[in-house]
């Protein structure tokens, strides 16, 4: 079945799930973190499916690839912020590891999608 919309992409769906997970994780963060790690984690998480959607909606494969690259950067940013949250004891190891596991899966999916799209451009 051909992809008709970004909503058909499994990587977008998982990115949406991760975003919800990150909102849930950060709800327990202290109020003084609202404009610190809470905001950073949420923004990075939202950026992942948002860039996948925006890229798929663009007019060219090259533009889609560029947005997938941005999504990947946001994914790495999110992983770093989750690790920082664990180190400063805002997240316990089990919850952090669960979220990192999802980011790893998304990373593999993004790499696979990029490889598929790059074969069309070459």
Buried (B, 14 or more C-beta within 10 A) or exposed (E): EEEEEBEEBEBBBBBBEBBEBBBEBBEEBEEEBEEBBBEBBBBBBBBBBBBBBBBBEEEEBEBBBBBBBBBBBBBEBBBEBBBBBBEEEBBEEEBBEBBBEBBEBBBEBBEEBBEEBEEEEE
